[in-house]
Amino acid sequence: MHQNLEKEHILSSKKRRIAAFLIDHFTFIFLIIGIMFLLLGTGFMDENNFNNLTNKMLPTMLIGFLIYFAKDSIKGISPGKWVMGIMVRDENNLNRAPSFGKLFFRNLFLIIWPVEFILLVSSQEKKRLGDKTTKAIVVKNPNKPKKLPRILVLIGIGIVFFTFIFLFAGAAIKNSGAYKVAISEIEKNEEITSEIGGIKEYGLMPMGSVNISNGYGEAQLNIKVIGNKRDLNVGVYLTKEPNGEWKLIELNK
């Protein structure tokens, strides 16, 4: 049967399937992380109650994974398959995609992705367990868009994600109690204000990290201070006790 199929349709190569899987995996993980950050808000760094964070994260993760397993539901084509120019088809009727239920069930096998990967790579039929169970086959899409638009979409996904993470991380740090205390301490430092001729503003993106565990906090920040005479990068190290305020430990310029 598979010999006849190969004559009528061009089976997807294993390389294309693996590439499509990786694109899908990272695209949906990026989506889940992005939605999760938006729900947590930029003030999540000062959240001392881990249960509150978990209660916000779990529904997002659940919805995200449901979408992930339904990723091929539009005509048997996921974002990764669209980029790679392939699609899922019903083995018994190659003119249509399997039903939503079959596509969803097929992707549930990705939970054991190492097994699925080994089976796909070693299978002469170019099938993984999810394909065999649901009688699905992956073929090249004869109506795939031109190569350039697909490459641009892939690049665009990466740019949007990393830009979002970069801007959100900066906003979260600026909204943290550690950053606010650091700014207050910098403004109190007469040596800094004198050296730069007074503080005009601060850099758009502070660098560093803010970590809180069981109420204990540690923050290492590098803040660009823009002055009337010149700019200065200031390194700040702060700590926090449970239920306490952030305290400056070290300030370097």
Phi and psi restraints in degrees (value plus and minus 20) as a CYANA .aco file:
   2 HIS   PHI     -89.0   -49.0
   2 HIS   PSI     -47.7    -7.7
   3 GLN   PHI     -86.4   -46.4
   3 GLN   PSI     -60.5   -20.5
   4 ASN   PHI     -84.3   -44.3
   4 ASN   PSI     -60.3   -20.3
   5 LEU   PHI     -81.1   -41.1
   5 LEU   PSI     -61.0   -21.0
   6 GLU   PHI     -87.6   -47.6
   6 GLU   PSI     -47.2    -7.2
   7 LYS   PHI     -93.0   -53.0
   7 LYS   PSI     -56.9   -16.9
   8 GLU   PHI    -106.8   -66.8
   8 GLU   PSI     -54.7   -14.7
   9 HIS   PHI    -153.3  -113.3
   9 HIS   PSI     128.8   168.8
  10 ILE   PHI    -109.3   -69.3
  10 ILE   PSI      93.6   133.6
  11 LEU   PHI     -85.6   -45.6
  11 LEU   PSI     123.8   163.8
  12 SER   PHI     -86.4   -46.4
  12 SER   PSI     123.4   163.4
  13 SER   PHI     -93.4   -53.4
  13 SER   PSI     138.6   178.6
  14 LYS   PHI     -84.0   -44.0
  14 LYS   PSI     -55.7   -15.7
  15 LYS   PHI     -82.5   -42.5
  15 LYS   PSI     -62.8   -22.8
  16 ARG   PHI     -84.5   -44.5
  16 ARG   PSI     -59.6   -19.6
  17 ARG   PHI     -86.8   -46.8
  17 ARG   PSI     -61.9   -21.9
  18 ILE   PHI     -85.9   -45.9
  18 ILE   PSI     -62.2   -22.2
  19 ALA   PHI     -82.9   -42.9
  19 ALA   PSI     -62.1   -22.1
  20 ALA   PHI     -83.3   -43.3
  20 ALA   PSI     -61.5   -21.5
  21 PHE   PHI     -80.2   -40.2
  21 PHE   PSI     -65.9   -25.9
  22 LEU   PHI     -84.2   -44.2
  22 LEU   PSI     -61.0   -21.0
  23 ILE   PHI     -82.7   -42.7
  23 ILE   PSI     -66.1   -26.1
  24 ASP   PHI     -80.9   -40.9
  24 ASP   PSI     -66.2   -26.2
  25 HIS   PHI     -77.8   -37.8
  25 HIS   PSI     -71.6   -31.6
  26 PHE   PHI     -92.2   -52.2
  26 PHE   PSI     -54.5   -14.5
  27 THR   PHI     -81.5   -41.5
  27 THR   PSI     -67.2   -27.2
  28 PHE   PHI     -95.0   -55.0
  28 PHE   PSI     -53.0   -13.0
  29 ILE   PHI     -84.6   -44.6
  29 ILE   PSI     -62.9   -22.9
  30 PHE   PHI     -78.3   -38.3
  30 PHE   PSI     -63.9   -23.9
  31 LEU   PHI     -82.8   -42.8
  31 LEU   PSI     -65.8   -25.8
  32 ILE   PHI     -82.2   -42.2
  32 ILE   PSI     -65.2   -25.2
  33 ILE   PHI     -83.1   -43.1
  33 ILE   PSI     -62.5   -22.5
  34 GLY   PHI     -82.0   -42.0
  34 GLY   PSI     -67.1   -27.1
  35 ILE   PHI     -84.0   -44.0
  35 ILE   PSI     -59.6   -19.6
  36 MET   PHI     -82.1   -42.1
  36 MET   PSI     -64.3   -24.3
  37 PHE   PHI     -83.1   -43.1
  37 PHE   PSI     -60.3   -20.3
  38 LEU   PHI     -84.1   -44.1
  38 LEU   PSI     -59.5   -19.5
  39 LEU   PHI     -90.3   -50.3
  39 LEU   PSI     -56.9   -16.9
  40 LEU   PHI     -88.2   -48.2
  40 LEU   PSI     -53.9   -13.9
  41 GLY   PHI      62.1   102.1
  41 GLY   PSI     144.5   184.5
  42 THR   PHI     -95.0   -55.0
  42 THR   PSI     -27.9    12.1
  43 GLY   PHI    -114.2   -74.2
  43 GLY   PSI      -8.5    31.5
  44 PHE   PHI     -87.1   -47.1
  44 PHE   PSI     -40.5    -0.5
  45 MET   PHI     -85.5   -45.5
  45 MET   PSI     -44.3    -4.3
  46 ASP   PHI    -117.5   -77.5
  46 ASP   PSI     -12.1    27.9
  47 GLU   PHI     -97.1   -57.1
  47 GLU   PSI      97.2   137.2
  48 ASN   PHI    -108.2   -68.2
  48 ASN   PSI     -41.6    -1.6
  49 ASN   PHI    -112.9   -72.9
  49 ASN   PSI      86.8   126.8
  50 PHE   PHI     -83.9   -43.9
  50 PHE   PSI     -51.6   -11.6
  51 ASN   PHI     -83.5   -43.5
  51 ASN   PSI     -56.3   -16.3
  52 ASN   PHI     -83.4   -43.4
  52 ASN   PSI     -62.0   -22.0
  53 LEU   PHI     -85.1   -45.1
  53 LEU   PSI     -62.7   -22.7
  54 THR   PHI     -82.8   -42.8
  54 THR   PSI     -62.0   -22.0
  55 ASN   PHI     -82.7   -42.7
  55 ASN   PSI     -49.3    -9.3
  56 LYS   PHI    -101.4   -61.4
  56 LYS   PSI     -53.2   -13.2
  57 MET   PHI    -100.1   -60.1
  57 MET   PSI     -58.5   -18.5
  58 LEU   PHI     -79.7   -39.7
  58 LEU   PSI     -67.4   -27.4
  59 PRO   PHI     -79.6   -39.6
  59 PRO   PSI     -58.7   -18.7
  60 THR   PHI     -84.9   -44.9
  60 THR   PSI     -62.9   -22.9
  61 MET   PHI     -84.7   -44.7
  61 MET   PSI     -59.9   -19.9
  62 LEU   PHI     -83.0   -43.0
  62 LEU   PSI     -68.3   -28.3
  63 ILE   PHI     -82.9   -42.9
  63 ILE   PSI     -61.4   -21.4
  64 GLY   PHI     -81.1   -41.1
  64 GLY   PSI     -63.2   -23.2
  65 PHE   PHI     -90.5   -50.5
  65 PHE   PSI     -53.0   -13.0
  66 LEU   PHI     -83.5   -43.5
  66 LEU   PSI     -61.5   -21.5
  67 ILE   PHI     -86.1   -46.1
  67 ILE   PSI     -58.7   -18.7
  68 TYR   PHI     -80.2   -40.2
  68 TYR   PSI     -65.6   -25.6
  69 PHE   PHI     -93.1   -53.1
  69 PHE   PSI     -37.1     2.9
  70 ALA   PHI    -120.0   -80.0
  70 ALA   PSI      -2.5    37.5
  71 LYS   PHI     -83.9   -43.9
  71 LYS   PSI     -42.6    -2.6
  72 ASP   PHI    -117.6   -77.6
  72 ASP   PSI      -9.0    31.0
  73 SER   PHI     -90.7   -50.7
  73 SER   PSI     -38.4     1.6
  74 ILE   PHI    -113.0   -73.0
  74 ILE   PSI      76.6   116.6
  75 LYS   PHI      38.5    78.5
  75 LYS   PSI       5.9    45.9
  76 GLY   PHI      52.0    92.0
  76 GLY   PSI       0.2    40.2
  77 ILE   PHI    -146.0  -106.0
  77 ILE   PSI      98.8   138.8
  78 SER   PHI    -113.9   -73.9
  78 SER   PSI     150.9   190.9
  79 PRO   PHI     -74.4   -34.4
  79 PRO   PSI     -63.7   -23.7
  80 GLY   PHI     -85.6   -45.6
  80 GLY   PSI     -59.8   -19.8
  81 LYS   PHI     -88.9   -48.9
  81 LYS   PSI     -54.3   -14.3
  82 TRP   PHI     -83.6   -43.6
  82 TRP   PSI     -65.0   -25.0
  83 VAL   PHI     -83.4   -43.4
  83 VAL   PSI     -60.0   -20.0
  84 MET   PHI    -107.8   -67.8
  84 MET   PSI     -23.3    16.7
  85 GLY   PHI      51.1    91.1
  85 GLY   PSI      18.8    58.8
  86 ILE   PHI    -151.2  -111.2
  86 ILE   PSI     149.8   189.8
  87 MET   PHI    -177.0  -137.0
  87 MET   PSI     139.0   179.0
  88 VAL   PHI    -113.3   -73.3
  88 VAL   PSI     116.7   156.7
  89 ARG   PHI    -153.3  -113.3
  89 ARG   PSI     133.0   173.0
  90 ASP   PHI     -90.7   -50.7
  90 ASP   PSI     106.8   146.8
  91 GLU   PHI     -81.3   -41.3
  91 GLU   PSI     -49.2    -9.2
  92 ASN   PHI    -109.1   -69.1
  92 ASN   PSI     -32.0     8.0
  93 ASN   PHI    -171.8  -131.8
  93 ASN   PSI      72.2   112.2
  94 LEU   PHI     -92.9   -52.9
  94 LEU   PSI     -23.0    17.0
  95 ASN   PHI    -106.1   -66.1
  95 ASN   PSI     -24.7    15.3
  96 ARG   PHI    -160.9  -120.9
  96 ARG   PSI     138.7   178.7
  97 ALA   PHI    -100.5   -60.5
  97 ALA   PSI     136.4   176.4
  98 PRO   PHI     -80.8   -40.8
  98 PRO   PSI     143.4   183.4
  99 SER   PHI     -84.3   -44.3
  99 SER   PSI     142.4   182.4
 100 PHE   PHI     -75.8   -35.8
 100 PHE   PSI     -63.3   -23.3
 101 GLY   PHI     -81.0   -41.0
 101 GLY   PSI     -62.3   -22.3
 102 LYS   PHI     -87.7   -47.7
 102 LYS   PSI     -61.4   -21.4
 103 LEU   PHI     -83.6   -43.6
 103 LEU   PSI     -61.1   -21.1
 104 PHE   PHI     -84.0   -44.0
 104 PHE   PSI     -67.4   -27.4
 105 PHE   PHI     -83.7   -43.7
 105 PHE   PSI     -58.5   -18.5
 106 ARG   PHI     -78.6   -38.6
 106 ARG   PSI     -62.3   -22.3
 107 ASN   PHI     -97.8   -57.8
 107 ASN   PSI     -39.1     0.9
 108 LEU   PHI     -80.7   -40.7
 108 LEU   PSI     -46.0    -6.0
 109 PHE   PHI     -88.3   -48.3
 109 PHE   PSI     -34.8     5.2
 110 LEU   PHI     -88.3   -48.3
 110 LEU   PSI     -31.8     8.2
 111 ILE   PHI     -78.6   -38.6
 111 ILE   PSI     -54.7   -14.7
 112 ILE   PHI    -123.3   -83.3
 112 ILE   PSI      33.3    73.3
 113 TRP   PHI     -78.9   -38.9
 113 TRP   PSI     -52.6   -12.6
 114 PRO   PHI     -81.2   -41.2
 114 PRO   PSI     -59.8   -19.8
 115 VAL   PHI     -86.0   -46.0
 115 VAL   PSI     -64.3   -24.3
 116 GLU   PHI     -81.7   -41.7
 116 GLU   PSI     -60.2   -20.2
 117 PHE   PHI     -83.9   -43.9
 117 PHE   PSI     -66.2   -26.2
 118 ILE   PHI     -82.5   -42.5
 118 ILE   PSI     -62.9   -22.9
 119 LEU   PHI     -84.7   -44.7
 119 LEU   PSI     -61.0   -21.0
 120 LEU   PHI     -84.9   -44.9
 120 LEU   PSI     -65.4   -25.4
 121 VAL   PHI     -86.5   -46.5
 121 VAL   PSI     -56.0   -16.0
 122 SER   PHI    -110.6   -70.6
 122 SER   PSI     -33.8     6.2
 123 SER   PHI     -98.8   -58.8
 123 SER   PSI     109.7   149.7
 124 GLN   PHI     -91.8   -51.8
 124 GLN   PSI     -43.7    -3.7
 125 GLU   PHI    -101.5   -61.5
 125 GLU   PSI     -23.6    16.4
 126 LYS   PHI      38.6    78.6
 126 LYS   PSI      25.1    65.1
 127 LYS   PHI    -149.2  -109.2
 127 LYS   PSI     124.9   164.9
 128 ARG   PHI    -122.9   -82.9
 128 ARG   PSI     158.0   198.0
 129 LEU   PHI     -81.0   -41.0
 129 LEU   PSI     -59.4   -19.4
 130 GLY   PHI     -81.3   -41.3
 130 GLY   PSI     -56.7   -16.7
 131 ASP   PHI     -85.6   -45.6
 131 ASP   PSI     -66.5   -26.5
 132 LYS   PHI     -85.8   -45.8
 132 LYS   PSI     -60.4   -20.4
 133 THR   PHI     -85.9   -45.9
 133 THR   PSI     -58.9   -18.9
 134 THR   PHI    -120.2   -80.2
 134 THR   PSI     -15.4    24.6
 135 LYS   PHI      35.7    75.7
 135 LYS   PSI      30.0    70.0
 136 ALA   PHI    -130.2   -90.2
 136 ALA   PSI     136.9   176.9
 137 ILE   PHI    -159.5  -119.5
 137 ILE   PSI     125.5   165.5
 138 VAL   PHI    -130.6   -90.6
 138 VAL   PSI     101.7   141.7
 139 VAL   PHI    -145.7  -105.7
 139 VAL   PSI     146.5   186.5
 140 LYS   PHI     -90.5   -50.5
 140 LYS   PSI     123.1   163.1
 141 ASN   PHI    -105.3   -65.3
 141 ASN   PSI      93.4   133.4
 142 PRO   PHI     -88.2   -48.2
 142 PRO   PSI     -38.5     1.5
 143 ASN   PHI    -127.0   -87.0
 143 ASN   PSI       5.1    45.1
 144 LYS   PHI     -84.6   -44.6
 144 LYS   PSI     126.6   166.6
 145 PRO   PHI     -84.7   -44.7
 145 PRO   PSI     147.9   187.9
 146 LYS   PHI     -83.9   -43.9
 146 LYS   PSI     140.8   180.8
 147 LYS   PHI     -84.2   -44.2
 147 LYS   PSI     -62.6   -22.6
 148 LEU   PHI     -79.7   -39.7
 148 LEU   PSI     -68.9   -28.9
 149 PRO   PHI     -78.6   -38.6
 149 PRO   PSI     -56.7   -16.7
 150 ARG   PHI     -88.0   -48.0
 150 ARG   PSI     -59.2   -19.2
 151 ILE   PHI     -86.7   -46.7
 151 ILE   PSI     -61.5   -21.5
 152 LEU   PHI     -84.2   -44.2
 152 LEU   PSI     -58.5   -18.5
 153 VAL   PHI     -82.8   -42.8
 153 VAL   PSI     -63.6   -23.6
 154 LEU   PHI     -81.9   -41.9
 154 LEU   PSI     -65.3   -25.3
 155 ILE   PHI     -84.1   -44.1
 155 ILE   PSI     -60.9   -20.9
 156 GLY   PHI     -81.0   -41.0
 156 GLY   PSI     -60.6   -20.6
 157 ILE   PHI     -79.5   -39.5
 157 ILE   PSI     -65.3   -25.3
 158 GLY   PHI     -84.2   -44.2
 158 GLY   PSI     -63.8   -23.8
 159 ILE   PHI     -83.9   -43.9
 159 ILE   PSI     -65.1   -25.1
 160 VAL   PHI     -81.4   -41.4
 160 VAL   PSI     -64.6   -24.6
 161 PHE   PHI     -83.8   -43.8
 161 PHE   PSI     -71.8   -31.8
 162 PHE   PHI     -88.1   -48.1
 162 PHE   PSI     -52.2   -12.2
 163 THR   PHI     -85.7   -45.7
 163 THR   PSI     -63.4   -23.4
 164 PHE   PHI     -81.1   -41.1
 164 PHE   PSI     -68.2   -28.2
 165 ILE   PHI     -81.4   -41.4
 165 ILE   PSI     -62.7   -22.7
 166 PHE   PHI     -82.6   -42.6
 166 PHE   PSI     -68.6   -28.6
 167 LEU   PHI     -89.5   -49.5
 167 LEU   PSI     -59.4   -19.4
 168 PHE   PHI     -86.8   -46.8
 168 PHE   PSI     -61.9   -21.9
 169 ALA   PHI     -81.5   -41.5
 169 ALA   PSI     -62.1   -22.1
 170 GLY   PHI     -83.4   -43.4
 170 GLY   PSI     -62.4   -22.4
 171 ALA   PHI     -85.6   -45.6
 171 ALA   PSI     -58.5   -18.5
 172 ALA   PHI     -85.5   -45.5
 172 ALA   PSI     -62.2   -22.2
 173 ILE   PHI     -84.3   -44.3
 173 ILE   PSI     -63.5   -23.5
 174 LYS   PHI     -84.2   -44.2
 174 LYS   PSI     -47.5    -7.5
 175 ASN   PHI    -108.5   -68.5
 175 ASN   PSI     -25.4    14.6
 176 SER   PHI     -98.2   -58.2
 176 SER   PSI     133.8   173.8
 177 GLY   PHI     -82.9   -42.9
 177 GLY   PSI     -54.5   -14.5
 178 ALA   PHI     -80.8   -40.8
 178 ALA   PSI     -63.9   -23.9
 179 TYR   PHI     -84.9   -44.9
 179 TYR   PSI     -62.1   -22.1
 180 LYS   PHI     -83.6   -43.6
 180 LYS   PSI     -60.0   -20.0
 181 VAL   PHI     -87.8   -47.8
 181 VAL   PSI     -59.1   -19.1
 182 ALA   PHI     -80.9   -40.9
 182 ALA   PSI     -64.2   -24.2
 183 ILE   PHI     -82.3   -42.3
 183 ILE   PSI     -62.8   -22.8
 184 SER   PHI     -80.0   -40.0
 184 SER   PSI     -62.5   -22.5
 185 GLU   PHI     -89.4   -49.4
 185 GLU   PSI     -56.8   -16.8
 186 ILE   PHI     -83.1   -43.1
 186 ILE   PSI     -63.2   -23.2
 187 GLU   PHI     -88.5   -48.5
 187 GLU   PSI     -43.9    -3.9
 188 LYS   PHI    -101.1   -61.1
 188 LYS   PSI     -37.1     2.9
 189 ASN   PHI     -99.8   -59.8
 189 ASN   PSI      85.4   125.4
 190 GLU   PHI     -86.8   -46.8
 190 GLU   PSI     -50.9   -10.9
 191 GLU   PHI     -83.9   -43.9
 191 GLU   PSI     -61.5   -21.5
 192 ILE   PHI     -88.7   -48.7
 192 ILE   PSI     -69.7   -29.7
 193 THR   PHI     -81.7   -41.7
 193 THR   PSI     -55.0   -15.0
 194 SER   PHI     -91.4   -51.4
 194 SER   PSI     -60.8   -20.8
 195 GLU   PHI     -85.5   -45.5
 195 GLU   PSI     -56.7   -16.7
 196 ILE   PHI    -119.9   -79.9
 196 ILE   PSI     -17.1    22.9
 197 GLY   PHI      54.7    94.7
 197 GLY   PSI      12.0    52.0
 198 GLY   PHI      73.3   113.3
 198 GLY   PSI     126.7   166.7
 199 ILE   PHI    -109.3   -69.3
 199 ILE   PSI     105.8   145.8
 200 LYS   PHI    -111.7   -71.7
 200 LYS   PSI     -70.0   -30.0
 201 GLU   PHI    -186.2  -146.2
 201 GLU   PSI    -193.3  -153.3
 202 TYR   PHI    -144.4  -104.4
 202 TYR   PSI     138.2   178.2
 203 GLY   PHI     -80.1   -40.1
 203 GLY   PSI     135.7   175.7
 204 LEU   PHI     -85.2   -45.2
 204 LEU   PSI     -60.5   -20.5
 205 MET   PHI    -144.0  -104.0
 205 MET   PSI      78.6   118.6
 206 PRO   PHI     -87.3   -47.3
 206 PRO   PSI     124.1   164.1
 207 MET   PHI    -124.2   -84.2
 207 MET   PSI     136.9   176.9
 208 GLY   PHI     107.7   147.7
 208 GLY   PSI    -178.5  -138.5
 209 SER   PHI    -168.2  -128.2
 209 SER   PSI     132.1   172.1
 210 VAL   PHI    -149.8  -109.8
 210 VAL   PSI      99.1   139.1
 211 ASN   PHI    -144.7  -104.7
 211 ASN   PSI     112.9   152.9
 212 ILE   PHI    -149.7  -109.7
 212 ILE   PSI     107.6   147.6
 213 SER   PHI    -160.6  -120.6
 213 SER   PSI     101.3   141.3
 214 ASN   PHI      34.4    74.4
 214 ASN   PSI      15.0    55.0
 215 GLY   PHI      70.2   110.2
 215 GLY   PSI     -39.8     0.2
 216 TYR   PHI    -103.9   -63.9
 216 TYR   PSI     115.0   155.0
 217 GLY   PHI    -144.7  -104.7
 217 GLY   PSI     129.3   169.3
 218 GLU   PHI    -162.7  -122.7
 218 GLU   PSI     111.3   151.3
 219 ALA   PHI    -156.5  -116.5
 219 ALA   PSI     112.0   152.0
 220 GLN   PHI    -144.2  -104.2
 220 GLN   PSI      93.8   133.8
 221 LEU   PHI    -145.2  -105.2
 221 LEU   PSI     126.6   166.6
 222 ASN   PHI    -141.6  -101.6
 222 ASN   PSI      92.4   132.4
 223 ILE   PHI    -135.0   -95.0
 223 ILE   PSI     108.5   148.5
 224 LYS   PHI    -104.9   -64.9
 224 LYS   PSI      99.1   139.1
 225 VAL   PHI    -123.2   -83.2
 225 VAL   PSI      99.2   139.2
 226 ILE   PHI    -115.5   -75.5
 226 ILE   PSI      98.3   138.3
 227 GLY   PHI    -130.7   -90.7
 227 GLY   PSI     154.8   194.8
 228 ASN   PHI     -92.8   -52.8
 228 ASN   PSI     -51.9   -11.9
 229 LYS   PHI    -113.2   -73.2
 229 LYS   PSI     -68.0   -28.0
 230 ARG   PHI    -179.1  -139.1
 230 ARG   PSI     149.1   189.1
 231 ASP   PHI    -117.3   -77.3
 231 ASP   PSI     138.1   178.1
 232 LEU   PHI    -166.2  -126.2
 232 LEU   PSI     113.8   153.8
 233 ASN   PHI    -112.6   -72.6
 233 ASN   PSI     103.4   143.4
 234 VAL   PHI    -135.0   -95.0
 234 VAL   PSI     106.4   146.4
 235 GLY   PHI    -115.1   -75.1
 235 GLY   PSI     113.1   153.1
 236 VAL   PHI    -150.8  -110.8
 236 VAL   PSI     114.9   154.9
 237 TYR   PHI    -142.3  -102.3
 237 TYR   PSI     105.4   145.4
 238 LEU   PHI    -151.7  -111.7
 238 LEU   PSI     136.1   176.1
 239 THR   PHI    -154.5  -114.5
 239 THR   PSI     145.2   185.2
 240 LYS   PHI    -166.2  -126.2
 240 LYS   PSI     116.2   156.2
 241 GLU   PHI    -109.9   -69.9
 241 GLU   PSI     139.3   179.3
 242 PRO   PHI     -75.3   -35.3
 242 PRO   PSI     112.3   152.3
 243 ASN   PHI      41.5    81.5
 243 ASN   PSI      -5.0    35.0
 244 GLY   PHI    -128.1   -88.1
 244 GLY   PSI    -198.6  -158.6
 245 GLU   PHI    -117.8   -77.8
 245 GLU   PSI     139.7   179.7
 246 TRP   PHI     -87.7   -47.7
 246 TRP   PSI     119.0   159.0
 247 LYS   PHI    -147.5  -107.5
 247 LYS   PSI     116.9   156.9
 248 LEU   PHI     -93.1   -53.1
 248 LEU   PSI     108.7   148.7
 249 ILE   PHI    -126.7   -86.7
 249 ILE   PSI     -60.6   -20.6
 250 GLU   PHI    -170.0  -130.0
 250 GLU   PSI     122.5   162.5
 251 LEU   PHI    -155.7  -115.7
 251 LEU   PSI     101.4   141.4
 252 ASN   PHI    -144.0  -104.0
 252 ASN   PSI     123.0   163.0
